[in-house]
Amino acid sequence: MADIIRVTVVFEYEPIAENYGGHAHSLEAMAKLDEDVNNWVDYPDAYEDDLVSVTYEAVSRAA
């Protein structure tokens, strides 16, 4: 029997460079800024239109 249920949520969006105020000059930098500052956990409404998929799986923890 599984020990936990893992929920994987996938969002995809095209960043708008102007929204980063010159703080990010590459896609990687924009992703890092979103991870550090604009995290979807803190701003879920900002990402609701970007939801691609949600999957649920039963997972056994490794011993």
N, C-alpha and C positions, 0 to 999 in steps of 0.2 A: 504494500500500500504506500502511496505517496505521503511525504511528510509535509509538503507545502504546495500551494498553488502559486505559480509565477504568472504575472500579468505583464505582457510586453505591449507597450503603446508606441506606435510609430507616427511621427509627424514629419511632413515634408513641406518646405516652403522656399520660395525664391526671395532672398533678402533684398531689401531696397537700400542701396548703399547710402543714400542721403539720410536714412534713419539712424546711421551710426555716427553721425557728427564728426567724421574725419578720424574716428578712433580705430577704424578697421579698414585696411586697404586690400584685403584678399578675402576670399570665401572662408579660408581656414581661420583667419582672424575674426571674422564676423561670427562664425560658429563658436569660437572660444569666448567671445564677448557675450553671446547669448547664453552660453553655459554658465558663465560667471555672474552676469548682471541681470539678464532678461530671462531667467530660468522659468520654464513652463510651470513648475510647481508653484512659483510665486505669482505668475500671471497667466493662469489657465485660459481666461477669456481671450487673450491675445492670439492664442493658437488654435482655438476651436474649429476654425474653418480649414485648418491644415491637417486634420486627423486623417490618416490613411488606413490604419488598421489597429485592432486590439486583439491579442490572442491570449488564451488562458491555457496553461498546461500543468499537469500534475508532475511534481518533481520530488525525487528522493534525495535527501541530503547525503553527501558522501561521508562515509564513516571515518 
